[in-house]
Amino acid sequence: MLNPLSQMLIYTVVFGAIFGIRAPLGDPSGINVYSLYLLSGILPWGFINLICGLGLNSLIGNASLVRKVRFARETLIFSEVLFSLVQFSIEMTLLCIVLVIFGSPLLPWLPMLLLLMVLLAMFTSGLALILSVGAVFFRDLKYLWTIISQIWFFATPVIYDPARVEDKVSSFWYSIYHWNPSTAFIRSFRHVTFDGRAPDWSDLAVLVVISFASLAIGLAVFGRFSRRIAEEL
């Protein structure tokens, strides 16, 4: 929890105090605390970033085990996801407690929050499976991913209101931005927690499809290259 809290503090000072960015008014919660708006986006983004980072190192970091023992190697990735999901659940629980204190009517939507967390775990598991294999065959991928993740972070409305983007790009680019999976996830998480209402059903439908597709593709890619992993390591 220290990492998201430290990020929240830094972004609150830099973007909230210095640049004067304000949180949109929560609907219907009425909350407009920028630090809470930040945290409701930082936590799901942090989970995405964490799982991708763990996926990159899951096979390489256990190279000796992978070479010597025959087992279902995807369990290395799923164990990391499960451990991180427990941590993510604790963080989200603490955030929900604070938001309820500030007046968010999120309690009826807790089952929806759990569904979003499961979908996010499925989506990131697929990415982690692909990245784990990619890191074995392309050792510089972890350095390239650092750049990609930074671009992805600022292309996702974690620290700013997405309404600021709509009038500054063409409709084509805004559609890509709007349906960026991480944007849709964070938008839905904020609807449930910060706003205290259901996510948009169109978002939820897209997230279900994307999550199952990501996991299926990740398993397919991992299965396709799994026989060569020990040789490459």
C-alpha positions as CSV (number, residue, x, y, z in Angstrom):
1,M,0.0,0.0,0.0
2,L,3.0,2.3,0.5
3,N,3.7,2.5,-3.2
4,P,0.2,3.7,-4.3
5,L,0.1,6.1,-1.4
6,S,3.4,7.6,-2.3
7,Q,2.3,7.9,-5.9
8,M,-0.9,9.6,-4.8
9,L,1.0,12.0,-2.6
10,I,3.4,12.9,-5.4
11,Y,0.7,13.3,-8.1
12,T,-1.5,15.3,-5.7
13,V,1.3,17.8,-5.0
14,V,2.5,18.1,-8.6
15,F,-0.7,17.9,-10.5
16,G,-3.2,19.0,-7.9
17,A,-1.4,21.7,-6.0
18,I,1.0,23.0,-8.6
19,F,-0.9,22.5,-11.9
20,G,-4.3,23.0,-10.3
21,I,-6.0,19.8,-11.7
22,R,-9.2,19.1,-9.9
23,A,-11.3,15.9,-9.7
24,P,-14.6,15.8,-11.4
25,L,-17.6,15.7,-9.0
26,G,-18.5,12.2,-8.2
27,D,-22.0,11.3,-9.5
28,P,-23.9,10.6,-7.3
29,S,-21.4,10.5,-4.4
30,G,-20.7,14.3,-4.6
31,I,-17.0,13.6,-3.7
32,N,-14.5,15.9,-5.3
33,V,-11.3,15.0,-3.4
34,Y,-8.5,14.8,-5.9
35,S,-6.4,12.4,-3.8
36,L,-9.2,9.9,-3.7
37,Y,-9.9,10.3,-7.4
38,L,-6.2,9.6,-8.0
39,L,-6.2,6.5,-5.7
40,S,-9.3,5.0,-7.4
41,G,-7.3,5.0,-10.6
42,I,-3.8,4.3,-9.3
43,L,-4.8,1.1,-7.6
44,P,-6.1,-0.7,-10.7
45,W,-3.3,0.7,-12.9
46,G,-0.8,-0.4,-10.3
47,F,-2.2,-3.9,-10.5
48,I,-1.9,-4.0,-14.3
49,N,1.7,-2.6,-14.2
50,L,2.7,-5.0,-11.4
51,I,1.4,-8.2,-13.1
52,C,3.0,-7.2,-16.4
53,G,6.3,-6.7,-14.6
54,L,6.1,-10.0,-12.7
55,G,5.2,-11.7,-16.0
56,L,8.3,-10.4,-17.7
57,N,10.5,-12.0,-15.0
58,S,8.5,-15.1,-14.0
59,L,10.3,-17.5,-16.3
60,I,13.7,-15.9,-16.5
61,G,13.8,-15.5,-12.7
62,N,13.0,-19.2,-12.2
63,A,15.3,-20.4,-15.0
64,S,17.0,-23.2,-13.0
65,L,13.6,-24.6,-11.9
66,V,12.2,-24.5,-15.4
67,R,15.2,-26.3,-16.9
68,K,15.4,-29.1,-14.3
69,V,11.7,-29.8,-13.4
70,R,8.9,-30.7,-15.7
71,F,5.6,-29.0,-14.6
72,A,2.9,-26.7,-15.9
73,R,5.1,-23.6,-16.2
74,E,2.1,-21.3,-16.5
75,T,1.5,-21.9,-12.8
76,L,4.5,-19.6,-12.2
77,I,2.5,-16.7,-13.8
78,F,-0.9,-17.6,-12.2
79,S,0.7,-17.8,-8.7
80,E,2.0,-14.3,-9.1
81,V,-1.4,-13.1,-10.3
82,L,-3.1,-14.8,-7.3
83,F,-0.7,-13.3,-4.8
84,S,-1.0,-9.8,-6.3
85,L,-4.8,-10.2,-6.4
86,V,-4.9,-10.7,-2.7
87,Q,-2.8,-7.6,-2.2
88,F,-5.0,-5.7,-4.6
89,S,-8.1,-6.8,-2.7
90,I,-6.7,-5.4,0.6
91,E,-5.9,-2.1,-1.1
92,M,-9.3,-1.8,-2.6
93,T,-11.0,-2.7,0.7
94,L,-9.1,0.2,2.4
95,L,-10.0,2.6,-0.4
96,C,-13.7,1.6,-0.2
97,I,-13.7,2.2,3.6
98,V,-12.4,5.7,3.1
99,L,-14.8,6.4,0.2
100,V,-17.8,5.3,2.3
101,I,-16.7,7.6,5.1
102,F,-16.6,10.4,2.5
103,G,-20.1,9.6,1.4
104,S,-19.8,7.3,-1.6
105,P,-22.8,5.0,-1.9
106,L,-20.7,2.1,-3.2
107,L,-21.8,-0.7,-0.8
108,P,-24.6,-2.0,-3.1
109,W,-22.1,-2.2,-5.9
110,L,-19.4,-4.3,-4.1
111,P,-20.4,-7.4,-6.1
112,M,-19.7,-5.4,-9.3
113,L,-16.4,-4.3,-7.9
114,L,-15.5,-8.0,-7.3
115,L,-16.4,-8.8,-10.9
116,L,-14.2,-6.0,-12.2
117,M,-11.3,-7.3,-10.1
118,V,-11.7,-10.8,-11.5
119,L,-11.9,-9.5,-15.1
120,L,-8.8,-7.4,-14.5
121,A,-7.0,-10.4,-13.2
122,M,-8.0,-12.4,-16.3
123,F,-6.9,-9.6,-18.6
124,T,-3.5,-9.1,-16.9
125,S,-2.9,-12.8,-16.7
126,G,-3.2,-13.0,-20.5
127,L,-0.7,-10.1,-20.9
128,A,1.6,-11.7,-18.3
129,L,1.6,-15.1,-20.2
130,I,2.6,-13.4,-23.4
131,L,5.2,-11.2,-21.8
132,S,6.8,-14.1,-19.9
133,V,7.3,-16.0,-23.2
134,G,8.4,-12.8,-25.0
135,A,11.1,-12.1,-22.4
136,V,12.6,-15.5,-22.9
137,F,13.1,-15.2,-26.6
138,F,13.7,-11.4,-26.6
139,R,15.8,-10.5,-23.6
140,D,15.6,-6.7,-24.3
141,L,11.8,-6.8,-24.0
142,K,11.9,-5.8,-20.3
143,Y,13.8,-2.5,-21.3
144,L,11.3,-1.9,-24.2
145,W,8.4,-2.6,-21.9
146,T,9.6,0.2,-19.5
147,I,9.0,2.7,-22.3
148,I,5.8,1.1,-23.4
149,S,4.3,1.1,-19.9
150,Q,5.2,4.8,-19.5
151,I,3.4,5.7,-22.7
152,W,0.5,3.5,-21.7
153,F,0.3,5.2,-18.3
154,F,-0.2,8.6,-19.7
155,A,-2.5,7.3,-22.4
156,T,-4.7,6.1,-19.5
157,P,-6.7,8.7,-17.4
158,V,-5.1,7.8,-14.1
159,I,-4.1,11.3,-13.0
160,Y,-6.5,13.4,-15.1
161,D,-10.1,13.6,-16.1
162,P,-10.6,12.0,-19.5
163,A,-13.0,14.8,-20.4
164,R,-9.9,17.0,-20.9
165,V,-8.9,14.8,-23.9
166,E,-12.2,14.7,-25.8
167,D,-11.9,18.2,-27.4
168,K,-8.2,18.0,-28.1
169,V,-8.0,15.0,-30.5
170,S,-9.9,13.8,-33.5
171,S,-12.9,11.5,-33.1
172,F,-10.9,8.6,-34.5
173,W,-8.1,8.9,-31.9
174,Y,-10.5,9.6,-29.1
175,S,-12.3,6.3,-29.9
176,I,-9.0,4.5,-29.6
177,Y,-8.2,6.3,-26.4
178,H,-11.7,5.7,-25.0
179,W,-11.7,2.0,-25.7
180,N,-8.1,1.4,-24.5
181,P,-8.7,-1.5,-22.1
182,S,-6.9,0.1,-19.2
183,T,-9.0,3.3,-19.8
184,A,-12.2,1.2,-19.7
185,F,-11.1,-0.6,-16.6
186,I,-10.2,2.5,-14.7
187,R,-13.4,4.3,-15.9
188,S,-15.4,1.4,-14.6
189,F,-13.6,1.1,-11.3
190,R,-14.1,4.8,-10.7
191,H,-17.8,4.6,-11.5
192,V,-18.2,1.9,-8.8
193,T,-15.9,3.3,-6.1
194,F,-15.5,7.1,-6.5
195,D,-19.0,7.7,-8.0
196,G,-20.8,4.9,-6.2
197,R,-22.8,3.6,-9.2
198,A,-22.8,0.9,-11.8
199,P,-20.3,1.1,-14.6
200,D,-21.5,1.7,-18.1
201,W,-23.0,-1.5,-19.5
202,S,-21.2,-1.0,-22.8
203,D,-17.9,-0.8,-20.9
204,L,-18.7,-3.9,-18.9
205,A,-19.6,-5.9,-22.1
206,V,-16.3,-4.8,-23.7
207,L,-14.3,-5.7,-20.6
208,V,-15.8,-9.2,-20.4
209,V,-14.9,-9.8,-24.1
210,I,-11.4,-8.3,-23.7
211,S,-10.6,-10.2,-20.5
212,F,-11.6,-13.6,-21.9
213,A,-9.9,-12.9,-25.2
214,S,-6.7,-11.8,-23.4
215,L,-6.6,-14.9,-21.3
216,A,-7.3,-17.2,-24.2
217,I,-4.7,-15.6,-26.4
218,G,-2.2,-15.7,-23.6
219,L,-2.7,-19.4,-23.0
220,A,-2.5,-20.1,-26.7
221,V,0.8,-18.2,-27.1
222,F,2.3,-19.7,-24.0
223,G,1.2,-23.2,-25.1
224,R,2.7,-22.6,-28.6
225,F,6.2,-21.8,-27.3
226,S,6.2,-23.7,-24.0
227,R,8.3,-26.6,-25.4
228,R,11.1,-24.3,-26.4
229,I,11.3,-22.3,-23.1
230,A,13.7,-24.7,-21.3
231,E,16.0,-24.7,-24.3
232,E,16.1,-20.9,-24.6
233,L,16.7,-20.5,-20.9
